[in-house]
């Protein structure tokens, strides 16, 4: 007597999910990620200078 159709394992379903996720991963960047990469970098010179001065003081160097 053969097993019922519902009694078989889910090996096919696991393979489909694995192949779908592999395809999505290899298809490239998500549009939201690409948009974030294209955003300009905000460089505030005053904040960078302040950080450099704090690090200089923390290292024990004098002006």
C-alpha positions as CSV (number, residue, x, y, z in Angstrom):
1,X,0.0,0.0,0.0
2,X,1.4,3.4,-0.9
3,X,1.5,6.4,1.3
4,X,-1.1,9.2,1.0
5,X,0.0,12.3,-0.9
6,X,-0.1,14.4,2.2
7,X,2.2,11.9,4.1
8,X,5.2,12.7,1.9
9,X,8.1,14.9,3.1
10,X,8.6,18.5,2.3
11,X,11.9,18.2,0.5
12,X,10.6,19.9,-2.6
13,X,9.3,22.9,-0.7
14,X,12.7,23.3,1.1
15,X,14.5,23.3,-2.3
16,X,12.1,25.9,-3.7
17,X,12.7,28.2,-0.8
18,X,16.4,27.7,-0.9
19,X,16.5,28.4,-4.6
20,X,14.2,31.5,-4.3
21,X,16.4,33.0,-1.6
22,X,19.6,32.3,-3.6
23,X,18.1,34.0,-6.6
24,X,17.0,37.0,-4.6
25,X,20.4,37.3,-3.0
26,X,22.3,37.1,-6.3
27,X,19.9,39.4,-8.2
28,X,21.7,42.5,-6.9
29,X,21.1,45.3,-4.5
30,X,17.6,46.2,-3.2
31,X,16.5,49.6,-4.5
32,X,16.4,51.0,-1.0
33,X,20.0,50.0,-0.4
34,X,21.1,51.5,-3.7
35,X,19.3,54.7,-2.7
36,X,21.2,54.8,0.6
37,X,24.5,54.3,-1.2
38,X,23.8,57.2,-3.5
39,X,23.1,59.7,-0.7
40,X,25.7,62.3,-0.2
41,X,27.9,62.1,2.9
42,X,27.3,64.9,5.3
43,X,30.7,66.1,6.5
44,X,30.5,68.8,9.1
45,X,34.1,70.1,9.5
46,X,33.4,71.6,12.9
47,X,32.3,68.3,14.4
48,X,35.3,66.5,12.8
49,X,37.7,69.2,14.2
50,X,36.2,68.9,17.6
51,X,36.6,65.2,17.6
52,X,40.2,65.5,16.5
53,X,40.9,67.9,19.4
54,X,39.3,65.6,22.0
55,X,41.4,62.8,20.7
56,X,44.5,64.9,20.8
57,X,43.8,65.8,24.4
58,X,43.0,62.2,25.4
59,X,46.3,61.1,23.9
60,X,48.1,63.7,26.1
61,X,49.5,65.9,23.3
62,X,49.6,69.6,23.7
63,X,48.9,72.1,21.0
